[in-house]
Amino acid sequence: MDYRHHHHFADGLTFAELGAMFPEAGGMVRYGHFSHGSLVGYISGWANWIAIVSVIPVEAEASAQYMSSWPFAWAHRLYDGQHLSVIGLSVAAVLVVIYFFLNYFTVQLFARVNATITVFKFIVPTLTIIGILFAGFNGHNFSAPEHGGFMPYGWSGVLTAIATSGIVFAFNGFQSPINLAGEARNPQRSIPIAVIGSILMASVIYICLQITFIGGVTPKMLAHGWSGLNLNSPFADLAIAWGINWLVLLLFADAFVSPSGTGITYTATTARMVYGLEKKRLFPARLRSDQSDCRRA
């Protein structure tokens, strides 16, 4: 586990303790106010909310983009390889509205949909790891001196992948239990488990997926070295190369479902953050509310 995982784990330990001690709705935007006063609370709260709320349309766009890989003529019109078309943007906009309504009606509806998608998001990577490992695994790829050995591009390649491929979003998800802590039945127990567990499970899944990908790349794909790889959908392309057709279909479905699952969760999270900001009078007066915290699920 490299320093990125240690960094997130240390953050997780801190916020797991805070979430258990102060189970507040929108906790991530309140703690700065608790510790440093209104000015720092205002800056950190708004900065955190803007960062998280921006994820919602990003995930909707990602779902629309991944839909373009489906084997349908209309799906290919959603994305041209660089930008979403008007139809693609319209699909993304509709998805954002759906995220809103799944959170608007009842907490129970959100919880059931989120639980279903979460299970699906764990099953698919697990089946991907098992399917590719059993279909073919090339241990030579981990050294391959003819291609520059292991990590031919050094840490810059690793850090670039973390920042640009969406992996960082998975580790930022530990904030969601903190913001939803006000509705937990037993926050002293459930919040630490949710925060630390999410970081550890994300780390294990991504490490296993990376091992599977490196070992699953076929010799033919590496004919021109790692720089010669040209995979539009890396794991789906590997599954196609190994003839695992059932996994290809599953991955195409998951590519749409997983970003939307994140979008649904972050819609719930940002709503609690707005509530937390208004409780500290850091949101406009017309948005303030004297009501009690969101009802517990």
N, C-alpha and C positions, 0 to 999 in steps of 0.2 A: 504494500500500500504506500503510495508516494505522498508527498507533503500536501497535496490538494485534499486527499481524504483525511489526513490528520487535521488540517485546517477546518474542514466542515465538521469533523467529529468534535473538535474543541468548541466550535460555535454551538453545536447541538447540545453538548453537556451544559453549557451556560443557559441556553434558552429552555432546555428541559427543566432545569431547576427553577427558572423564573416562571415558566408556565404552570408548574405545580404550586409555587408559592402565591402567584397572582393570576388565577384563572379568569382573565378578563376577555371579553369579546374584543377582537382587534388588538390583542396584546402587543404585537410587534410595533405598533405606532404609539403605544402608551409608555413603554419602559423608559424611553429617552426622557419623557416628561417626569416620570417618577424619580429618576436618578439625577437629572441635570437641570430641571426646571422647564419653564414654558418655551424659552427661545430655542434651546436644543431640541426639545420635544416637538416644536413646530417644524424645524428644519428636517429632523430625522424622520418624523412621521409622514410629512408630505413626500419626502424623497422616497421613502419605502413604498408608499401607496402608489406613486407614479410608476415606480419600477415594476410593481406587481400587476397593476391594472393593464400595463402595456402588453403583458404576456397573453391576455385573453384574445385580442385580435391576431396576435402572432400565431397562436395555436390554431385558431380558426383558418387562417391562411395556409398553415401547414397541412391541415386536413384536406382543404380544397386542392392544394398542390399534389398531395399524394393520391387523391382521387383521379388525377389526370393519367396515372399509370394503369388504371383499370382498363380491361379490354373492351371498351365501348367507344363508339365514335364520338358521342357527346362529351365523354370524359376527357378526350384528347384536346378539346377546345378550351379547357379550363386554364391551361398553363402552357406557355410557349417555350419553356426551358429557362427563361429568365424572369418573366413577369406573369402574374395572373391576368387573364383576360377580364373583360367586363363581366362575363358570365361567372368566371372564377371568383371575382370579388363579390358578386351577388350571392354566390353560394356561401362564401365566408361570412358575409353579413347576416344571412339567414341562420347560420350556425351560432353566431353570437346571440341572436334573439332566442334561439332554442336554449342556449346555456342559461339565459336570464330566466326563462319560464320554468326550467327544471329547478331553479333555486327559489322562484317566486311562490310557487303553490304551497308546498309543505317541506319541512325539514326532513320528514320521513321519505318523501319522494327523492330528494337529493341524496340522502344516505343510501337508499337502495340502488339507485343508478350508479352512484360512485363506487359502491361495494362491488357491483357486477363488473364494471369497467376495470377496477383494480385487480380483481381476480383474473380477468382476461389478459391484463398487461403483465401478469406474472406467468401465466400459463404459456403464452406465445414465446417469450424469450427462453423459457425452459425447454420447450419442444424444439426450438431452433438449435439450441446447444446440443441436445441429444441427437436430433436428426442429422446435423452436419458432422458431428463427431463420429457417428456410426457409419455414415456414408463414405467418409474419407478424411483422414487427418494426416497432414504432412509435417512431421516433427522437424524436418530439415529446414522448413521455412523460418524457424526461430534463430537459426545461425546464418545459413545461406551466404557464405563469404563472397560468392560471385555476384551478389546483389547488394553488397555493402554491409552484411551482417545484420545483427539485431539493432533496431532503431537507427537506420542509416541517416536520418535527418536530425537526430538528437532530440533534446527536450523541446526545441522550438516546434517541431512537428506535433509532439504530444499536446503541448499547450494550445496550439492553433486548433487542433481537433476538438479539444475541450470547449473552447470559446465559440467555435463556428458550427459545430455539428449538433448542438442542442443538449449535450451531456450536462452542461452546467445547470440547465433547467431542472433536471432530475434531482440534483442535490439541493437546490433552493426550495424544493418542496417541503422541507422540514418546517418551514414557517407556517404552513397551513394548520397543523394541530395547535400551534400557539395562538393563532388568530381565532380558532374555533373553541378555545379552551373554556370560554364562558358557558358553553352548552354541554360540556362533558359531565357525566354523572359522577365520576370519581377522578377528578383531574390530578390529584396527587399520585395516583397510580398510572392512569392511562396516558397522560401527557409525556412523561419520560419514556415510556415504552414506545409511543408513537413516533416521537422525535428521533431517539437513538436508533430504534428499529428501522425507520425509513432510511437513514443514512447508511447503516450497515448493509441492509438488503440491496440498496442501490449500488453500493460498492461491489458487493459480491456478484451481482448480476452483470455489471459492466465489465468487471475483470474477466469473468467467465466468457462473456460474449467476445471480448477482445482476443482471448486465447483461442476461442473457436474460429474467429475470423482469420487470424494469422495462420493457423494450422489448416484451415479449410480452403485457402486459396490454392487452386490447381497449378501444377507445373506449367501448363499451357498459358495461364493467365500471367505467370511471372516470367514469361519468355523474354520480356524487355525490361525486367526489374520492377521494383515497387513503383517507380515513377510512371511505368507503362500501364498501370492498372487504370481502367476506365469503367467504373461501375456506377450506373445510375441509381440502383437500389442494391447496395452491397450484399446484404444477406439474401435477398430474393434472387440476385444474380448468381450467388454461390449455390443456392438451392436448385436453380435451373441448370447450372453446370453439372451438378451431381444427380440430376434427374429426380429431385424430390418434389414432385408436382403439388402434393397436398400442402407442403410447407409454403410453397410460393403463394397459393391462394390465401393461406392463413396470414402470411406476412403482409399481403396487399390489404387485407381487411384490417389488420392491426395498425397499419400505417395511417389509416383514417381514424380508427377508434381511439388510439392512445393520445394523440394531440387534443382531441375533443374532450377526453376524460380530464386532462390537465386544465383545459379551458373552463370546464364546468366547476372544478374544484376552486380555481382562482377567482371565479365569479363569486362564489360563496365567501372566499377569503377577503376579497376587496370590499364586499358589503360590510363585513364585520370591522374592517379597518376604517371605513367611513364612519361607522357607529362609534368606534373608539376615538376618532378625531373630533367628532361632534360632542362627545361626552367631556372632552378636555377643552371645548370651545375653540378648536383650531380649524373648524370648518365654518363657512358662512352662517350667519344667525338663522336664516330661513331653514337651514337643514338641521338645526339643533332639535333635540328631543329630550324630554324629561321622563320618557318611559323607561321602565326597567330593562335590564339586559334581555337579549333575545331569549325566548323561551327554550328551555332545555329539551333536547331530543329524547 
